Amino acid sequence: MQSLFSVVLLLLSAAVARATNTYPVVLVHGFAGWGRDELLGFKYWGGIQGDLQEELEAQGYTVYTASIGPFSSNWDRACELYAQIKGGVTDYGAAHSKNYDHSRYGKNYTGLYPEWGEENSDGSIKKIHLVGHSMGGQTIRMLAQMLEKGTTGAPVEETSYTSPLFEGGHKWIHSITTISSPNQGTTLADGFSEIGDTIKDLLVSVINVVGIIGDSVDLIYDAQLDQWGITAKQDDETLQKYLDRVFSSSIFDSGFKDVDSGFKDVSIWSLSVAGAKEESTWVETLSDIYYYSYAGHVFDVQLEAAEDFIPEHLDDATAA
């Protein structure tokens, strides 16, 4: 994963010199991911190799790192991402929230880029580039679909437009780049049985990398499941106890341990082959957006070797 981040940095750095637009880049994490201020500052985007956001900013980009529900469905994550970039209260939709029996409204954000979607003096639109890793790639594709086409064709459609996200007609995204994203789902999600233990192991691995004591109460990690009534980690609560509380919730009994149970508003359904297939019936490839998708390998690849086959088409996105 770290090598892939290096490749993305190389691609964007090489392209910036020829760029004719200055649209901000928004980095969107995947399943079980975290924000810049979590896990004592250990960066999801960069990890032991540094801070990808800062490195890109040094190359002349305006870059934001999003932090959305690490275990939520692509729908909920897309709603959170919209609110986080534009600013305002997260609206999951009246029909959607009623269907899945969770709160309609979530967190209130000041906005990473509040002017997103506004017109420039020449009539052009202030757009953004979206880069998503793993599940983040699925999420940004759904966000683009909602903005341009609304929720037409979705299993639960929104007909009451209290949020511009569901209106359609908003061509606010210039390019979408997915990195190691399960755009057609992953059989790994189909095989999950004890998701809580899996996530704990993942986070413990991250903790070990940065040399932190695993049961420290100072560790900040937010499952961001407020819409389900799951409160954030308490000040006197260890990460282990917090995760135990999160995964003991009833929403994970059906949604995570059995993706065929019919409960579809959590990440494991979105990541599963069946879930991705269902989402692809209404999430389209939009003609006005540049799309790029990069696959990864489980073995180490040196950056020097990767340079030999790095495509140049990201230049199209920044130069167009």
Residue, then its C-alpha position, 0 to 999 in steps of 0.5 A: m500500500q505504501s508503494l502505491f502512495s508513492v506512485v500517486l505522489l510521483l504521478l501528481s508531482a509530475a503533472v502539476a508543472r503542466a496543470t492548467n487547473t488548480y482544483p483541490v485534491v481530496l484524499v478519501h480513506g478506505f475501510a477501517g481508515w482514519g483521519r489526520d488527527e487520529l492514532l496519535g498523528f500516524k497518517y493513513w495517507g503516507g504511513i511510515q513513508g511520511d505525510l502524503q498531503e504535506e508532500l503534495e502541498a509542497q509540490g503546489y497542490t491544495v490538498y485535503t484529507a477526509s475522515i468518514g465512517p470507516f465501517s459505514s456503507n458507501w451511501d452513508r460515507a458519500c453523504e458524510l464526504y459531501a458534508q465534510i467538503k462542502g460544510g453543513v450537517t450530514d443528511y443521510g436522506a429521509a427515505h434512506s434513514k427511515n428504511y435502515d432505521h438510523s438517524r437522518y442527520g449526522k455530524n456538522y462540518t465547517g467545510l474543507y472547501p465550502e466554495w466547492g460547486e460555486e461559479n467563478s467569474d468566468g462562469s466555470i465551476k469550482k471543481i475537485h479531484l477525488v482520490g480514494h484508496s480501497m473502499g474510498g474508491q467506491t465511495i467517491r464514485m457513489l458521491a459523483q453519481m449522487l451529485e450528477k444524477g441524484t439517487t435514481g435507480a438506487p434500492v432506496e431513492e430520495t424524492s425529498y430534496t432537502s440536501p443538494l446532494f440528492e438533487g442531481g445536476h451538479k457536475w462538481i468533480h473533475s477526476i476520480t482516481t481509485i487505488s486498489s479499490p474493489n470496484q467489483g467487490t471482494t470475496l474477502a468481504d464475503g468470507f468475514s465472520e468475526i469482523g471485530d477481531t479482524i479490525k482489532d488485528l489491523l489496528v494493533s498492527v498500525i499501533n505496533v508500527v508507531g510503537i504505541i502501547g496497545d491499551s493506551v487511553d490516549l489513542i484516538y480512533d472514531a468509528q463514526l457511527d453516530q447515526w446508529g447511536i454508537t458514541a465516540k471513544q470516551d476519555d477513560e476508555t482504551l482502544q480495545k474496550y472501545l472496539d469491543r463496544v462498537f462491535s458488540s452493537s446489534i448492527f454488526d450481528s447481521g450486517f457484518k457476520d452475514v452479508d446475505s442477511g438482508f442488512k445492507d447499510v454497513s461497509i461489508w455489504s458495500l465491499s462484498v461481490a453482491g453489494a458491489k454488483e447491486e451498487s453498480t446497477w445505478v452508480e455509472t461511469l459519468s462522461d464528464i469525469y476523468y477516471y483512473s484506477y490503479a491496482g496493487h500487489v501484495f509483494d514489495v515494489q520499489l518505486e524506481a521499478a514502478e516508474d517504468f510503467i507509470p501511465e501519463h494519463l493523470d496529466d489529462a486530468t490536471a491539464a484539462 
